Structures are given as structure tokens and as C-alpha cells.
Amino acid sequence: METKKEFKILGWIVVVFLAVFFLPIESESFNTAIAATLDLAKWYAREHVILCLLPAFLIAGVIAIFVSQGSVLKYFGTNAKKWLAYTIASVSGTILAVCSCTILPLFTSIHKRGAGLGPAIAFLYSGPAINILAIILTAKILGFEMGIARVIGAIFFSIIIGLAMSFIYRKEEKTKKEQQMNIQAIPEKRPLWQTAFHFFTLVVILVFANWGKPGEGVTSGGWFWIWSNKWLITAFFGLFLVFSLIKILKIKWQWVFGAAIVTAISAFASSMFIENAKLVPLIPMVVAIVSISFIALKDKNEPDNKEWILSSWGFTKQIIPLLAIGVVIAGFLLGSTHDGTTIAGVIPNEWIANLVGGNSLFSNFFASIVGAFMYFATLTEVPILQGLIAAGMGKGPALALLLAGPSLSLPNMLVIRGVIGTQKTVVYVVLVVIMATISGIIYGGLF
């Protein structure tokens, strides 16, 4: 046994040595891929982790601690009415303006609370797929028919894929259903409206904090007005959060007011002393989350408040390392594309553009595969597709990428695997790719 262990250690030493020995540092494409990896990681850390993931972890903690298991089972459990469970799951994206990574803490939370595999998968897919902001941007930039096709495709996808997963693993679901029939519902600690108020306050803050900039040249209209004033709107709903922390979570008002004042000071100071406009909101967001975490952990009146933060921290530990690995791999292989910047990975972007022209089975399948493995932050898929279409991408493959891309990514897959296992993850990815390919072929044939 010891000999086997020593040979294993030796094997890893040899592998690492050979990798370093043959490192192609003289290759331009290799160095560009390294630059793309670092660029994507830096952009992801600045643009996505603080404003998207951290609030999402708090929301996931709310589901795990404040939403009773009985409520989750009532709407998403294996004994819930299918039409209700799948309807709620399939339209969740219109409320949650999230991407394929931000949805993960929420999916993990409802899955652990006993949601059926089908509704949970429908929720996992629909959350990023029918983000209302992305749908509007798609229709505006890529055409009205593309926007409508994306909505219809995403809703039907979520339901069909959820039902397919439930059918494939029907034996497991049957066992879970029998177990859930014996679960005695624990009475709610507070009225459902109070939990819903706290939950949706955090959701609204997440939505407006990540409200996307309208297209180039747009200087008027409702979307532009909201984007121009999104931090004022976010701060306004922050007052609702103050109310919720005091009246619903019963945290001492002195502590909550102190946290609010510290957050306001940090917002003022960052706007005064930080020149980079994109970094200005990050400091008050971090201060706000740290302050909320601190006062909730120190609260002695309601034990659930401490559990809320500890649960959120549990999701953070589980998800962040896997996302980091996924972002690094995706950046190295596929490059970094954001904010008008494009840095190629090991796989040249020209290859991708040339392989998705026309409306063949291969071009749609390839677009689905690329979309499934690439990482798209909320709204970024639209300008990327705009550039690919200009480079010769067919409309069918464009829709295929739209339906596979926002809901899947390599980082996303790694986390899903940790929640539902390798086999179910592979089946889920395959279903998404197949459905996206078929939809692309049909859409390309019609338009």
C-alpha cells in the first residue's frame, strides 16, 4: 500500500516536471491564452463576484434557513402539482436577473431543501435563460423574432429538460416522493409574507445592482434612465432591507442603523477618492455585506440570523473554488471577451466563427457546444453574438448558442456536478445541447 502511494507521488512529480519542462513559452498563442486567462479572471472578480455572487449567496442562505422545507416541498417537491412546480420554475428568470454562475447558489439551496429533480433543473436552466433584461436586449439588437424565439425556446426548454430529467431518474424520484410523504411540515416561524419581503428585497437589490448598460448610442428611454440611476434605486431598496433587518429579523435597530451609516460613508468616500467608476460601487457593496454578516452573526435574539450567514458561507465555500477553476480553464481555452475587448485563447476565435456559418446540423451542434462551455456574464452574450453574426454566423447557430450559452458554462458544470453528481450533470448538459441544436436548425430554416 505504501509502495503504491509513493509511486503515485512520483507520478505527479513527473507529470508536473514534464509540463514545466515543455512549457511553450515561446509560442505567441500560448502567451495570448495566458493573458486571456488573467484578463477573464480579473474581469470576473471585478464585475461579477462582488455585485452578483455575494448577494446571491445571501439569497441562497435565506432559502436554506428562512424558507421552511414545507414551503419548498409544497411548490417544488416531488409531491407538488407538476403544472405549478414547472410553471414557477420555468418563469423564474423573469424575476432573477442572473447568469449561469449566479443561479448556482439558489439551485443548490432549493435542491438541498428537497425540491424534485425536474423542477430544480427547470429552475436551474430558466433562471439565466429568460433573464428579462437579456431578452429585451436580444430583441432590440438581434431582431424581434430572435427575442421571441429565445423566450419561447427557453420556457419550453426548461420544462422539457426538467421533465426529461425527472423521467430518466424516475426511480430515484419515486423514492424521494415516498420519503417526502412522511415529512411532517414544521410550522412557519413567521408569516410567509415577511420571509417573501426579505427574500425579494435582496433579489431586487441584486437585479438593479447588475442592471445592464443599454446599447451604444442609446441616451434616452426607460432602460437608460434606470441604468443611469441604478445606484440610487439600489440605495432606495437598501432602506427596505434596513426595515426588514429590524422588523422581520429582529436585529437591534442601533446595529442596523450603524451598518447603514458605515455603508453610506463608504459609498461617499469611494465616489470621492476612486477614479475608476466601475470600482466605485464595489466598496460599499462589500461593506454592506460584511456589516450585515457581522450584525447577523452577533445577534442573540434570533438564532436563525446567525444560521443565515453561516449557510451563505457554506454555499460560498462550496461554489467559489469550483468557479475559479472553471473560469481559468475557460479563459485559457476560449479566451476573454467583454466590454469590447477580445483576447483569444488557445482555440482561435476565427475557427469558431468559420465553423458556425450557415444552418447545417454541424454548425448548430458546434454553436451549442461552444455556448455550453463558454462563460457568458449577464447580457454579454448579445454583443458577442452581434460580432459573430457580422463575421458570418448563421441565425440558427446564433439561437442555438443563445439557448445553450447563458444557462451553461464550464464553471457552472463543475459546481452542478458537486450538487447532483457526474452522471446527472452529463445528462443535463447533453439534453441542453441537443435541444439547442434542434431549435437552431428549426429557427434557421424558418428565418
C-alpha positions as CSV (number, residue, x, y, z in Angstrom):
1,M,0.0,0.0,0.0
2,E,2.8,2.4,0.9
3,T,4.7,1.5,-2.3
4,K,1.5,2.4,-4.4
5,K,1.2,5.7,-2.6
6,E,4.9,6.5,-3.2
7,F,4.6,5.7,-6.9
8,K,1.5,7.9,-7.1
9,I,3.5,10.8,-5.6
10,L,6.4,10.1,-8.0
11,G,3.9,10.1,-10.9
12,W,2.6,13.5,-10.0
13,I,6.1,14.9,-9.7
14,V,7.0,13.6,-13.1
15,V,3.8,15.0,-14.7
16,V,4.4,18.5,-13.2
17,F,8.1,18.4,-14.2
18,L,7.3,17.4,-17.8
19,A,4.6,20.1,-18.0
20,V,7.1,22.8,-16.9
21,F,9.9,21.3,-19.0
22,F,7.9,21.5,-22.2
23,L,6.1,24.7,-21.4
24,P,5.7,26.5,-24.7
25,I,6.5,30.0,-23.5
26,E,7.9,30.9,-26.9
27,S,4.5,30.3,-28.5
28,E,2.6,33.5,-29.2
29,S,-0.8,31.7,-29.0
30,F,0.2,30.2,-25.6
31,N,1.2,33.6,-24.2
32,T,-2.0,35.2,-25.6
33,A,-4.1,32.4,-23.9
34,I,-2.3,33.1,-20.6
35,A,-3.1,36.9,-21.0
36,A,-6.8,35.9,-21.8
37,T,-6.9,33.8,-18.7
38,L,-5.7,36.5,-16.4
39,D,-7.9,39.1,-18.1
40,L,-11.0,37.0,-17.8
41,A,-10.2,36.2,-14.1
42,K,-9.6,39.8,-13.3
43,W,-12.8,41.0,-15.1
44,Y,-14.8,38.2,-13.4
45,A,-13.5,39.2,-10.0
46,R,-14.3,42.9,-10.5
47,E,-17.5,42.7,-12.4
48,H,-19.2,39.5,-11.2
49,V,-18.2,38.2,-7.8
50,I,-19.0,41.2,-5.6
51,L,-22.1,42.5,-7.3
52,C,-23.6,39.2,-8.4
53,L,-22.4,36.2,-6.4
54,L,-22.1,37.7,-2.9
55,P,-25.8,38.9,-2.9
56,A,-26.8,35.6,-4.5
57,F,-25.1,33.7,-1.6
58,L,-27.2,35.7,0.9
59,I,-30.3,34.9,-1.1
60,A,-29.5,31.2,-1.1
61,G,-29.0,31.4,2.7
62,V,-32.5,32.9,3.0
63,I,-33.9,29.9,1.1
64,A,-31.9,27.5,3.2
65,I,-32.8,28.9,6.6
66,F,-35.9,31.2,6.5
67,V,-37.9,29.3,3.9
68,S,-39.2,26.2,5.5
69,Q,-38.7,22.8,3.9
70,G,-42.5,22.5,3.8
71,S,-42.8,25.6,1.6
72,V,-40.1,24.3,-0.8
73,L,-41.8,20.8,-0.9
74,K,-45.2,22.5,-1.5
75,Y,-44.1,24.3,-4.7
76,F,-41.1,22.3,-5.9
77,G,-41.2,18.9,-4.1
78,T,-41.9,15.6,-5.9
79,N,-45.4,15.6,-4.5
80,A,-46.2,19.1,-5.7
81,K,-48.6,19.7,-8.5
82,K,-46.5,19.3,-11.7
83,W,-48.1,22.2,-13.5
84,L,-47.5,24.5,-10.6
85,A,-43.9,23.4,-10.0
86,Y,-42.8,23.7,-13.6
87,T,-44.7,26.9,-14.2
88,I,-43.0,28.6,-11.3
89,A,-39.6,27.2,-12.2
90,S,-39.8,28.0,-15.9
91,V,-40.6,31.7,-15.5
92,S,-38.2,32.3,-12.6
93,G,-35.7,34.0,-14.9
94,T,-38.1,37.0,-15.4
95,I,-37.5,37.8,-11.8
96,L,-33.9,36.8,-11.3
97,A,-31.5,38.7,-13.5
98,V,-28.8,36.2,-13.1
99,C,-26.2,34.3,-15.2
100,S,-25.2,30.7,-15.2
101,C,-23.0,31.1,-12.2
102,T,-25.2,33.3,-10.0
103,I,-28.1,30.9,-10.3
104,L,-26.0,28.1,-8.7
105,P,-26.3,29.1,-5.0
106,L,-30.1,29.3,-5.4
107,F,-30.3,26.0,-7.3
108,T,-28.1,24.3,-4.6
109,S,-30.3,25.7,-1.9
110,I,-33.7,24.5,-3.2
111,H,-32.2,21.2,-4.2
112,K,-30.9,20.6,-0.6
113,R,-34.3,21.6,0.7
114,G,-36.0,18.7,-1.1
115,A,-37.1,20.1,-4.5
116,G,-37.8,17.5,-7.1
117,L,-35.1,16.9,-9.7
118,G,-37.3,18.0,-12.6
119,P,-38.5,21.4,-11.1
120,A,-35.0,22.1,-9.7
121,I,-33.4,21.5,-13.2
122,A,-36.1,23.7,-14.8
123,F,-35.3,26.4,-12.3
124,L,-31.5,26.0,-13.0
125,Y,-32.0,26.4,-16.7
126,S,-34.6,29.1,-16.8
127,G,-33.0,31.4,-14.3
128,P,-30.3,32.7,-16.6
129,A,-32.1,31.8,-19.9
130,I,-35.1,34.1,-19.7
131,N,-33.5,37.0,-17.9
132,I,-35.9,39.8,-18.8
133,L,-33.1,42.3,-19.4
134,A,-31.3,39.9,-21.8
135,I,-34.5,39.2,-23.7
136,I,-35.2,42.9,-24.3
137,L,-31.6,43.4,-25.4
138,T,-31.7,40.4,-27.7
139,A,-34.9,41.7,-29.4
140,K,-33.5,45.2,-29.7
141,I,-30.1,44.3,-31.2
142,L,-30.5,40.9,-32.8
143,G,-34.1,41.3,-34.0
144,F,-37.6,41.0,-32.6
145,E,-38.0,37.4,-34.0
146,M,-34.8,36.3,-32.2
147,G,-36.0,37.8,-28.9
148,I,-39.4,35.9,-29.2
149,A,-37.6,32.7,-30.3
150,R,-35.4,33.0,-27.2
151,V,-38.3,33.4,-24.8
152,I,-40.3,30.5,-26.3
153,G,-37.3,28.3,-26.6
154,A,-36.1,29.0,-23.0
155,I,-39.5,28.4,-21.4
156,F,-40.1,25.1,-23.3
157,F,-36.5,24.0,-22.8
158,S,-36.7,24.4,-19.0
159,I,-40.0,22.4,-18.8
160,I,-38.9,19.7,-21.3
161,I,-35.4,19.2,-19.9
162,G,-36.9,19.2,-16.3
163,L,-39.5,16.5,-17.3
164,A,-36.8,14.5,-19.1
165,M,-34.5,14.5,-16.1
166,S,-37.4,13.5,-13.9
167,F,-38.3,10.7,-16.2
168,I,-34.8,9.4,-16.6
169,Y,-34.2,9.3,-12.9
170,R,-37.8,8.3,-12.0
171,K,-36.8,5.5,-9.7
172,E,-34.8,8.0,-7.5
173,E,-37.7,10.5,-7.7
174,K,-40.2,7.8,-6.7
175,T,-38.1,7.0,-3.6
176,K,-37.8,10.7,-2.8
177,K,-41.6,11.1,-3.2
178,E,-42.2,8.3,-0.7
179,Q,-39.8,9.8,1.7
180,Q,-41.4,13.3,1.4
181,M,-44.9,11.9,2.1
182,N,-43.7,11.1,5.6
183,I,-42.2,14.5,6.3
184,Q,-44.2,16.4,8.8
185,A,-44.4,20.1,7.9
186,I,-42.9,22.3,10.6
187,P,-44.9,25.4,11.3
188,E,-43.5,28.7,9.9
189,K,-41.7,30.8,12.4
190,R,-43.0,34.0,10.8
191,P,-45.7,34.8,8.3
192,L,-44.8,33.9,4.7
193,W,-45.2,37.5,3.5
194,Q,-42.4,38.5,5.9
195,T,-40.0,35.9,4.5
196,A,-41.0,36.8,1.0
197,F,-40.5,40.5,1.7
198,H,-36.9,39.9,2.9
199,F,-36.2,37.5,0.0
200,F,-37.5,39.8,-2.7
201,T,-35.8,42.8,-1.2
202,L,-32.5,41.1,-1.7
203,V,-33.5,39.9,-5.2
204,V,-34.4,43.5,-6.2
205,I,-31.1,44.8,-4.9
206,L,-29.3,42.1,-6.9
207,V,-31.3,43.0,-10.1
208,F,-30.7,46.7,-10.0
209,A,-27.1,46.5,-8.9
210,N,-26.5,44.5,-12.1
211,W,-28.7,46.4,-14.4
212,G,-27.0,46.4,-17.8
213,K,-26.0,49.4,-19.9
214,P,-28.2,49.9,-22.9
215,G,-26.8,49.6,-26.4
216,E,-24.3,52.0,-27.9
217,G,-25.8,55.4,-28.8
218,V,-28.8,54.9,-26.5
219,T,-29.2,58.0,-24.4
220,S,-32.9,58.0,-23.5
221,G,-35.8,55.7,-22.7
222,G,-36.8,53.8,-19.6
223,W,-33.9,51.3,-19.7
224,F,-31.3,54.1,-20.0
225,W,-33.0,56.1,-17.1
226,I,-32.9,53.0,-14.8
227,W,-29.3,52.3,-15.7
228,S,-28.3,56.0,-15.1
229,N,-30.0,55.9,-11.7
230,K,-29.5,52.3,-10.8
231,W,-27.4,53.0,-7.7
232,L,-30.0,55.5,-6.3
233,I,-32.6,52.8,-6.9
234,T,-30.4,50.2,-5.3
235,A,-29.9,52.5,-2.3
236,F,-33.7,53.1,-2.1
237,F,-34.3,49.4,-1.8
238,G,-31.5,49.2,0.7
239,L,-33.9,51.2,3.0
240,F,-36.4,48.3,2.6
241,L,-33.6,45.9,3.7
242,V,-33.0,48.1,6.8
243,F,-36.7,47.8,7.6
244,S,-36.5,44.0,7.0
245,L,-33.5,43.5,9.3
246,I,-35.1,45.4,12.1
247,K,-38.8,44.4,11.9
248,I,-38.6,40.9,10.4
249,L,-35.2,39.6,11.5
250,K,-35.5,41.4,14.8
251,I,-31.9,42.7,14.8
252,K,-31.3,45.6,17.1
253,W,-32.1,48.9,15.3
254,Q,-28.9,50.5,16.7
255,W,-26.8,47.8,14.9
256,V,-28.7,48.1,11.7
257,F,-28.5,51.9,11.6
258,G,-24.8,51.7,12.4
259,A,-24.3,49.3,9.4
260,A,-26.3,51.6,7.2
261,I,-24.3,54.6,8.2
262,V,-21.0,52.8,7.6
263,T,-22.2,51.7,4.2
264,A,-23.3,55.2,3.3
265,I,-19.9,56.7,4.4
266,S,-18.1,54.1,2.3
267,A,-20.2,54.9,-0.7
268,F,-19.4,58.6,-0.3
269,A,-15.7,58.1,0.3
270,S,-15.3,55.7,-2.7
271,S,-17.1,58.2,-5.0
272,M,-14.7,60.9,-3.8
273,F,-11.4,59.1,-3.9
274,I,-11.6,56.4,-6.5
275,E,-11.2,57.5,-10.1
276,N,-12.3,54.2,-11.8
277,A,-16.1,54.5,-12.0
278,K,-16.5,50.7,-12.2
279,L,-14.8,50.2,-8.9
280,V,-16.7,52.8,-7.0
281,P,-19.8,50.7,-6.2
282,L,-17.8,47.6,-5.2
283,I,-16.6,49.1,-1.9
284,P,-20.0,50.0,-0.4
285,M,-21.3,46.6,-1.6
286,V,-18.6,44.8,0.3
287,V,-19.0,47.0,3.3
288,A,-22.8,46.4,3.3
289,I,-22.4,42.6,3.0
290,V,-19.7,42.5,5.7
291,S,-21.8,44.7,8.0
292,I,-24.9,42.6,7.5
293,S,-23.0,39.4,8.1
294,F,-21.4,40.9,11.3
295,I,-24.6,42.1,12.9
296,A,-26.5,38.9,12.0
297,L,-23.7,36.7,13.4
298,K,-23.6,38.7,16.6
299,D,-27.4,38.8,17.1
300,K,-28.6,36.9,20.2
301,N,-32.3,37.3,19.8
302,E,-32.9,35.1,16.7
303,P,-30.6,32.0,16.2
304,D,-31.8,31.8,12.6
305,N,-30.0,35.1,11.8
306,K,-26.6,33.5,12.6
307,E,-27.6,30.4,10.7
308,W,-28.5,32.5,7.7
309,I,-24.9,33.9,7.4
310,L,-23.3,30.5,8.2
311,S,-25.4,28.9,5.5
312,S,-24.4,31.6,3.0
313,W,-20.8,31.0,3.9
314,G,-21.3,27.3,3.3
315,F,-22.5,27.9,-0.2
316,T,-19.6,30.3,-0.8
317,K,-17.0,27.6,0.3
318,Q,-18.7,25.0,-1.9
319,I,-19.1,27.1,-5.1
320,I,-16.3,29.7,-5.3
321,P,-13.3,27.4,-5.7
322,L,-15.0,25.4,-8.5
323,L,-16.0,28.6,-10.3
324,A,-12.4,29.9,-10.1
325,I,-11.1,26.7,-11.6
326,G,-13.7,26.9,-14.4
327,V,-13.0,30.5,-15.2
328,V,-9.3,29.8,-15.5
329,I,-9.9,26.8,-17.8
330,A,-12.5,28.6,-19.9
331,G,-10.2,31.7,-20.3
332,F,-7.2,29.6,-21.4
333,L,-9.2,27.5,-24.0
334,L,-11.7,30.0,-25.3
335,G,-10.3,33.4,-24.4
336,S,-11.7,36.5,-22.9
337,T,-14.5,38.6,-24.5
338,H,-16.0,41.6,-22.6
339,D,-16.5,45.3,-22.8
340,G,-15.3,45.5,-26.4
341,T,-12.1,43.6,-25.5
342,T,-11.4,40.2,-27.2
343,I,-8.3,38.2,-26.3
344,A,-8.1,34.8,-28.0
345,G,-7.5,31.6,-26.1
346,V,-5.7,28.5,-27.3
347,I,-8.6,27.9,-29.6
348,P,-8.7,30.9,-32.1
349,N,-11.9,32.9,-32.3
350,E,-11.7,32.7,-36.1
351,W,-12.1,29.0,-36.0
352,I,-15.3,29.3,-34.1
353,A,-16.7,32.0,-36.4
354,N,-15.9,29.9,-39.5
355,L,-17.5,26.8,-38.0
356,V,-20.9,28.3,-37.2
357,G,-21.8,29.7,-40.7
358,G,-24.9,28.6,-42.5
359,N,-27.6,26.4,-40.9
360,S,-26.2,22.9,-41.1
361,L,-26.5,20.2,-38.4
362,F,-22.8,20.6,-37.6
363,S,-22.9,24.4,-37.3
364,N,-25.8,24.3,-34.9
365,F,-24.3,21.5,-32.9
366,F,-20.9,23.2,-32.7
367,A,-22.6,26.5,-31.7
368,S,-24.4,24.6,-28.9
369,I,-21.2,23.0,-27.7
370,V,-19.3,26.3,-27.7
371,G,-22.2,28.1,-25.9
372,A,-22.4,25.3,-23.3
373,F,-18.7,25.6,-22.4
374,M,-18.1,29.3,-22.7
375,Y,-18.8,31.6,-19.9
376,F,-21.3,34.5,-20.6
377,A,-22.0,37.1,-17.9
378,T,-25.5,38.5,-17.9
379,L,-26.1,40.5,-21.2
380,T,-22.7,39.9,-22.6
381,E,-23.9,37.1,-24.9
382,V,-25.8,39.6,-27.1
383,P,-22.9,41.9,-28.2
384,I,-20.7,38.8,-28.7
385,L,-23.3,37.2,-31.0
386,Q,-23.7,40.5,-32.8
387,G,-20.0,40.3,-33.7
388,L,-20.2,36.7,-34.7
389,I,-23.2,37.3,-36.9
390,A,-21.3,40.1,-38.6
391,A,-18.5,37.7,-39.1
392,G,-20.8,35.2,-40.9
393,M,-22.6,33.3,-38.2
394,G,-25.9,31.8,-39.3
395,K,-29.2,32.8,-37.5
396,G,-29.8,29.2,-36.5
397,P,-26.5,28.7,-34.8
398,A,-26.9,32.1,-33.1
399,L,-30.1,31.0,-31.5
400,A,-28.5,27.6,-30.5
401,L,-25.7,29.5,-28.8
402,L,-28.2,31.8,-27.1
403,L,-30.2,28.9,-25.7
404,A,-27.2,26.8,-24.6
405,G,-24.8,29.6,-23.5
406,P,-26.3,31.7,-20.8
407,S,-27.6,28.6,-18.8
408,L,-24.4,26.6,-19.0
409,S,-20.6,27.2,-18.7
410,L,-17.6,25.2,-17.7
411,P,-17.5,26.8,-14.2
412,N,-21.3,26.1,-13.9
413,M,-20.9,22.4,-14.8
414,L,-18.2,21.8,-12.2
415,V,-20.5,23.2,-9.5
416,I,-23.6,21.3,-10.7
417,R,-21.5,18.1,-10.7
418,G,-20.8,18.7,-7.0
419,V,-24.5,19.0,-6.3
420,I,-26.2,16.3,-8.3
421,G,-23.3,14.1,-9.4
422,T,-21.3,13.5,-12.6
423,Q,-23.9,11.3,-14.4
424,K,-26.9,13.7,-13.9
425,T,-24.7,16.6,-14.9
426,V,-23.6,14.9,-18.1
427,V,-27.2,14.0,-18.9
428,Y,-28.3,17.6,-18.3
429,V,-25.6,19.1,-20.5
430,V,-26.4,16.6,-23.3
431,L,-30.1,17.5,-23.1
432,V,-29.4,21.2,-23.3
433,V,-27.0,20.8,-26.3
434,I,-29.5,18.5,-28.2
435,M,-32.4,20.9,-27.6
436,A,-30.4,23.9,-28.6
437,T,-29.2,22.2,-31.8
438,I,-32.7,21.2,-32.8
439,S,-34.1,24.7,-32.1
440,G,-31.3,26.3,-34.1
441,I,-32.0,24.1,-37.1
442,I,-35.7,24.9,-37.0
443,Y,-35.2,28.6,-36.5
444,G,-32.5,28.8,-39.2
445,G,-34.9,27.1,-41.6
446,L,-37.7,29.5,-40.9
447,F,-35.7,32.7,-40.9
